[in-house]
Amino acid sequence: MQIINNLKVNEKLYIDRLENGLTVMIIPKKDVQKKYLILGINYGSNDSSFIAQGETEITEVPKGVAHFLEHKMFEQENGKNSLDVLTALGVNANAYTTNDHTAYLYECTDNFYEALDEFMDYIQHPYFTDENVEKEKGIIGQEIGMYDDYPEWKVYLNALEAMYHNNPVKLDITGTVETISQINKDILYKCYNTFYTPSNMAMVVCGDFEPELLIEEIKKRTIMKENKGDIKRIYPDEPENVVKNKVVQKMEVSRPLYTIGIKCNVLGLDDLPEKAIRKHIAIQILMNIIFGESSPLYRRLYDSGNISYTPNMDYEFTKRYAHILLTGQANNPEVLYDEFKKMINQLKQEGIKEEDFVRIRKMIYGDYIKEYNDVTDIARMFLSDYFKGVNTFDYLEQIGTVDLQYIMDVLNQVFDENRMILSIIKQ
């Protein structure tokens, strides 16, 4: 078992790769009552074209299979639903699907190992029938319809569609009513047997545990599966330019919604994970300097009444796509967008003040430290970063290497007006 100690937050990460290929990461939190477990599968909505282990032919599946599979995993052959079983134990369980991974999780204060019995059972024993698959199509179809009527989701999805020509990140994770109508039990079993293999999974557990004992308990509940080799995932080529600079949709909203998107270059995470981390840190700092609550841009827009809060600012990146998104409400999104671009150009021409950079970097570092107060935040961070080839502790180590010169380099390279888009939802 590998042990990584981070003195900045006084935390230890225990990593063990089991005989069946499952990677287990444990972050002990002494005297903390809540226990949190999350199991991730390196399989998301983007993975609809692949060559399975030991095969030579390409398999194409309908959009939305990863999410559909996540929904069906809880139903068991004995007629029970594992979510109900876990709830009866006093355990809060859930699952979610992203573009690049699927996750199953639960949190509790008691009955952790009883919950682990049920959790590992349903993850390792799927049960799909023609009847239960057809039933699920109606349920997911309603979910798709609900999201279609959700302005906050549409402004986000429209932004991705404006940025990306071919990358499947622009597609709704749930698929469409048409694509899910093509899903059957054979497709689900094919994707399960391809992706739900221990070597393609990672588990993160955070709470008051003795790591060695916990590892033994997990081993008792895991099934040995032969590693049949690698999965070859097939993705379309993606041009660097955006599809269109602006998209506007009319929906019932009390105030216009906007998303500003910036399409970024993808880094080679396998070779240089520290480079990806430094870029992520720099972009976080820059977003706060440009549009944070203490920025001149925010104060100007707030004082004029155009906005009433700072936008949600996010940098999403994986091995296959990367983009910045800023989302909020504004009386006039076009004016806000023009002011945003002017602010970027001003910073490029005049530079960033050293004191502003130092202050924001300290704030970001403080936010990193706070994330280690909650077992949920810790576990989710480590899982998401693991699939990117990144160790979460490295953010604490790398932030000190991000200097003002590097910040200016990232500003000039990433915040390119030609790769920006504006998505608006308004009445």
C-alpha positions in Angstrom: 0.0 0.0 0.0 1.3 3.4 -1.0 1.0 6.3 1.5 1.2 9.9 0.5 1.4 12.5 3.3 0.5 16.1 2.8 1.7 18.3 5.7 -0.1 21.4 4.5 -3.4 19.9 5.4 -2.1 17.2 7.7 -3.8 14.5 5.7 -2.7 11.1 4.5 -3.8 9.3 1.3 -3.5 5.5 1.3 -3.6 3.9 -2.2 -3.9 0.2 -2.9 -4.5 -1.6 -6.2 -6.3 -4.9 -5.4 -5.6 -8.1 -7.2 -8.6 -7.7 -9.4 -7.4 -4.3 -10.6 -9.6 -2.0 -8.5 -7.8 1.1 -7.2 -8.8 2.0 -3.6 -8.0 5.4 -2.1 -8.5 6.0 1.6 -8.3 9.4 3.4 -8.7 8.7 7.2 -10.4 11.4 9.2 -10.0 10.7 12.9 -13.0 11.3 15.1 -15.2 12.4 12.2 -18.7 10.7 12.5 -19.7 10.8 8.8 -18.3 8.2 6.5 -18.4 8.6 2.7 -17.7 6.1 0.0 -17.7 6.8 -3.8 -17.0 4.3 -6.5 -16.2 5.7 -10.0 -16.2 4.0 -13.3 -14.1 5.5 -16.1 -17.1 5.6 -18.3 -19.3 8.5 -19.2 -21.7 9.9 -21.7 -18.9 10.6 -24.2 -18.0 6.9 -24.5 -20.5 5.8 -27.1 -18.0 4.5 -29.7 -15.3 2.0 -28.6 -13.5 -1.3 -29.2 -14.1 -3.6 -26.3 -11.3 -5.6 -24.7 -10.2 -8.5 -26.9 -12.2 -7.3 -29.9 -11.3 -5.7 -33.2 -14.7 -4.3 -34.3 -16.0 -0.9 -33.3 -19.1 -0.9 -31.1 -21.4 2.1 -31.5 -24.2 2.5 -28.9 -26.9 5.1 -28.7 -26.3 8.4 -26.8 -27.4 8.2 -23.2 -26.4 4.6 -22.4 -24.0 5.5 -19.6 -26.7 7.4 -17.8 -29.4 4.8 -18.5 -27.1 2.1 -17.1 -26.6 4.1 -14.0 -30.3 4.2 -13.5 -30.8 0.5 -13.9 -28.0 -0.7 -11.6 -30.1 -0.4 -8.5 -32.8 -2.9 -9.6 -32.0 -6.5 -8.4 -33.1 -9.9 -9.5 -34.8 -10.6 -6.1 -37.2 -7.8 -6.8 -35.6 -5.3 -4.4 -34.2 -1.9 -5.2 -30.8 -1.4 -3.6 -31.6 2.3 -2.9 -34.5 1.2 -0.8 -32.3 -1.3 1.0 -29.7 1.3 1.8 -32.2 3.8 2.9 -33.7 1.3 5.4 -30.2 1.0 6.9 -30.1 4.8 7.5 -27.7 5.3 4.6 -28.0 8.1 2.1 -27.1 6.6 -1.3 -27.0 8.2 -4.8 -25.4 8.0 -8.2 -24.6 10.4 -11.1 -23.2 10.3 -14.6 -20.9 12.9 -16.2 -19.3 13.2 -19.6 -16.3 11.2 -18.5 -17.2 9.0 -15.5 -20.1 7.4 -13.6 -20.2 7.4 -9.8 -22.1 5.5 -7.1 -21.9 6.7 -3.6 -23.2 6.5 -0.1 -22.7 8.3 3.2 -23.6 7.3 6.7 -22.7 7.5 10.4 -23.7 3.9 11.2 -24.1 0.6 9.4 -21.2 1.3 7.0 -20.2 -2.3 6.4 -23.8 -3.5 6.1 -24.2 -0.8 3.5 -21.0 -2.0 1.8 -22.5 -5.5 1.5 -25.4 -4.2 -0.5 -23.4 -1.6 -2.4 -20.8 -4.1 -3.7 -23.6 -6.6 -4.4 -25.6 -4.4 -6.8 -22.5 -2.9 -8.4 -21.2 -6.4 -9.3 -24.5 -8.1 -10.2 -26.5 -6.2 -12.8 -30.0 -7.4 -13.7 -31.5 -6.2 -17.0 -34.6 -7.5 -18.6 -36.7 -6.5 -21.6 -39.4 -5.4 -19.2 -37.4 -3.3 -16.8 -35.5 -1.6 -19.6 -38.7 -0.6 -21.4 -40.1 0.8 -18.1 -37.0 2.9 -17.5 -37.3 4.5 -21.0 -40.5 6.2 -19.8 -38.9 7.4 -16.6 -35.8 8.8 -18.3 -37.9 10.3 -21.1 -39.7 12.3 -18.4 -36.3 13.4 -17.0 -35.2 14.5 -20.5 -38.4 16.5 -20.9 -37.9 18.2 -17.5 -34.4 19.3 -18.4 -35.6 20.6 -21.8 -37.8 23.0 -19.8 -35.1 24.0 -17.4 -33.5 27.4 -18.5 -30.4 26.9 -16.3 -29.6 23.7 -18.1 -30.4 25.0 -21.6 -28.1 28.0 -21.3 -25.3 25.6 -20.3 -26.0 23.1 -23.1 -26.4 25.8 -25.7 -23.0 27.2 -24.7 -21.4 23.8 -25.3 -23.1 23.4 -28.6 -21.8 26.9 -29.7 -18.3 25.9 -28.7 -17.9 22.3 -30.0 -18.3 21.0 -33.6 -18.0 17.2 -33.0 -16.9 16.5 -29.4 -19.7 14.6 -27.6 -19.3 16.8 -24.6 -21.8 19.1 -26.4 -24.5 16.4 -26.2 -26.9 16.0 -23.3 -25.7 13.3 -20.9 -29.1 11.8 -20.8 -29.4 11.4 -24.5 -32.7 12.1 -26.3 -36.0 10.4 -26.3 -35.1 9.0 -29.8 -31.7 7.7 -28.8 -32.8 6.0 -25.5 -35.6 4.3 -27.5 -32.9 2.2 -29.2 -31.4 0.9 -25.9 -32.0 -2.7 -25.0 -30.7 -5.1 -22.4 -28.1 -6.5 -24.7 -26.6 -3.0 -25.2 -26.6 -2.5 -21.4 -24.9 -5.8 -20.7 -22.3 -5.0 -23.4 -21.4 -1.7 -21.9 -21.5 -3.0 -18.4 -19.1 -5.9 -19.3 -16.8 -3.6 -21.2 -16.5 -0.7 -18.7 -17.6 -2.0 -15.3 -14.4 -3.9 -14.8 -12.3 -3.4 -11.6 -9.2 -2.1 -13.6 -11.5 0.6 -15.0 -12.8 1.7 -11.6 -11.6 3.6 -8.6 -13.0 3.8 -5.0 -12.4 6.6 -2.6 -13.4 6.3 1.1 -13.1 9.1 3.6 -13.9 8.9 7.4 -12.7 7.4 10.6 -11.1 4.2 9.3 -8.1 2.1 9.9 -6.9 1.8 6.2 -5.5 -1.7 6.4 -8.6 -3.1 8.0 -10.9 -1.3 5.5 -8.9 -2.7 2.6 -9.4 -6.2 3.9 -13.2 -5.6 4.2 -13.4 -4.3 0.7 -11.4 -7.3 -0.6 -13.9 -9.7 1.0 -16.7 -8.1 -1.0 -15.0 -7.9 -4.4 -15.3 -10.4 -7.2 -12.2 -11.5 -9.1 -12.4 -10.6 -12.7 -9.9 -11.3 -15.4 -8.3 -8.2 -16.9 -9.0 -8.7 -20.6 -6.9 -5.7 -21.7 -7.6 -2.1 -22.6 -10.7 -0.5 -24.0 -10.1 1.6 -27.1 -12.3 4.7 -27.0 -13.0 6.4 -30.2 -13.7 10.2 -30.4 -14.1 12.5 -33.4 -11.6 15.1 -34.2 -12.4 18.6 -32.9 -11.3 21.9 -34.6 -9.9 24.6 -32.4 -12.4 27.2 -33.5 -15.9 27.6 -32.1 -19.1 26.8 -34.0 -20.7 30.2 -33.5 -20.1 33.2 -31.3 -23.6 33.7 -29.9 -26.8 31.8 -29.3 -30.0 33.2 -28.0 -33.1 31.2 -26.9 -36.4 32.4 -25.6 -37.9 30.7 -22.5 -40.0 31.7 -19.5 -37.4 33.5 -17.2 -37.8 36.4 -14.8 -34.4 37.8 -15.8 -32.1 36.8 -18.7 -29.6 34.0 -18.1 -26.2 34.0 -19.7 -23.2 31.7 -20.0 -19.9 33.0 -21.4 -17.8 30.1 -22.7 -14.1 30.0 -23.6 -12.9 27.0 -25.6 -9.4 25.9 -24.4 -6.6 23.7 -25.8 -6.4 20.2 -24.3 -3.2 19.4 -22.3 -1.5 16.0 -22.4 -2.4 15.0 -18.9 -0.6 11.6 -19.1 2.7 13.3 -19.6 2.5 16.5 -17.6 -0.2 16.4 -14.9 1.6 19.2 -13.0 1.2 21.4 -16.1 -2.6 20.8 -16.1 -2.8 21.6 -12.4 -0.8 24.9 -12.8 -3.0 25.9 -15.7 -6.2 25.1 -13.7 -4.9 27.2 -10.7 -3.9 30.1 -13.0 -7.4 30.1 -14.7 -9.1 30.1 -11.2 -7.0 33.1 -10.2 -7.7 34.9 -13.5 -11.4 34.4 -13.3 -11.5 36.0 -9.9 -9.3 38.9 -10.9 -11.5 39.5 -14.0 -14.9 39.0 -12.6 -14.6 38.2 -8.8 -16.5 40.2 -6.2 -13.6 42.5 -5.6 -13.0 43.2 -9.3 -13.7 46.6 -11.0 -15.8 44.8 -13.6 -18.1 43.3 -11.0 -18.4 46.6 -9.1 -19.3 48.4 -12.3 -21.9 45.9 -13.4 -23.4 45.7 -9.9 -23.5 49.5 -9.3 -25.3 49.9 -12.7 -27.9 47.3 -11.7 -27.1 44.9 -14.5 -26.2 42.1 -12.1 -26.8 41.4 -8.4 -24.2 38.6 -7.8 -21.0 37.2 -9.1 -21.3 34.6 -11.8 -20.6 30.9 -11.2 -17.1 30.5 -12.6 -15.8 27.0 -13.6 -13.0 25.5 -15.6 -13.8 22.0 -16.9 -11.0 19.9 -18.3 -10.3 16.3 -19.1 -7.9 14.5 -21.5 -10.2 15.3 -24.4 -11.8 18.7 -23.9 -11.3 21.9 -21.8 -13.4 25.1 -21.4 -14.2 27.9 -19.1 -17.8 28.8 -18.2 -19.2 31.8 -16.4 -22.9 31.6 -15.8 -25.3 34.0 -14.1 -28.2 36.4 -14.5 -28.0 39.9 -16.0 -30.5 42.5 -17.2 -28.5 43.0 -20.3 -26.1 40.0 -21.0 -24.7 41.7 -24.2 -23.5 44.7 -22.3 -22.0 42.4 -19.7 -20.2 40.4 -22.4 -18.8 43.5 -24.0 -17.6 44.7 -20.6 -16.1 41.3 -19.9 -14.0 41.4 -23.1 -12.9 45.0 -22.4 -11.7 44.0 -19.0 -9.6 41.2 -20.4 -8.1 43.5 -23.0 -7.3 46.1 -20.4 -5.5 43.5 -18.2 -3.5 42.3 -21.3 -2.4 45.8 -22.1 -1.8 47.2 -18.6 -0.9 44.0 -16.8 -2.2 42.7 -13.4 -1.2 44.3 -10.2 1.1 42.3 -8.0 -1.1 42.9 -4.9 -4.3 41.8 -6.7 -2.6 38.6 -7.8 -1.1 37.8 -4.4 -4.5 38.5 -2.6 -6.5 36.2 -5.0 -3.9 33.5 -4.9 -4.1 33.5 -1.1 -7.9 33.3 -1.3 -7.8 30.3 -3.7 -5.3 28.6 -1.4 -7.6 29.1 1.5 -10.5 27.6 -0.5 -8.3 24.5 -1.2 -7.6 24.1 2.5 -11.3 24.4 3.4 -12.2 21.6 1.1 -10.4 19.2 3.4 -13.0 19.9 6.2 -15.7 17.8 4.6 -15.5 14.1 3.8 -17.8 14.5 0.8 -15.7 17.2 -0.8 -12.5 15.2 -0.2 -13.8 12.0 -1.7 -15.3 13.6 -4.8 -12.2 15.7 -5.5 -9.9 12.7 -5.3 -12.1 10.6 -7.6 -12.6 13.2 -10.3 -8.9 14.1 -10.3 -7.9 10.4 -10.4 -9.6 10.0 -13.8 -7.7 13.0 -15.1 -4.4 11.5 -14.0 -4.0 14.0 -11.2 -3.3 13.7 -7.5 -5.5 16.3 -5.6 -2.7 17.0 -3.1 -0.7 18.4 -6.0 -2.9 21.5 -6.1 -1.6 22.5 -2.7 2.0 21.9 -3.8 1.7 23.6 -7.2 -0.1 26.8 -6.2 3.1 28.3 -4.9 4.8 27.8 -8.3 2.2 30.0 -10.1 3.7 33.4 -10.4 2.5 36.7 -12.0 4.4 36.1 -15.2 2.8 32.7 -15.7 -0.6 34.2 -15.0 0.0 36.8 -17.7 1.0 34.0 -20.1 -2.2 32.1 -19.4 -4.3 35.3 -19.8 -2.8 35.9 -23.2 -3.0 32.3 -24.4 -6.4 31.2 -23.0 -8.6 34.3 -22.9 -8.8 34.6 -26.7 -11.8 36.6 -27.9 -11.9 34.4 -31.1 -12.6 31.4 -28.9 -15.3 33.0 -26.8 -19.1 32.5 -27.1 -22.1 34.0 -25.4 -25.3 31.9 -24.7 -28.4 33.8 -23.6 -31.9 32.6 -22.4 -34.4 35.5 -22.3 -38.1 36.2 -22.5 
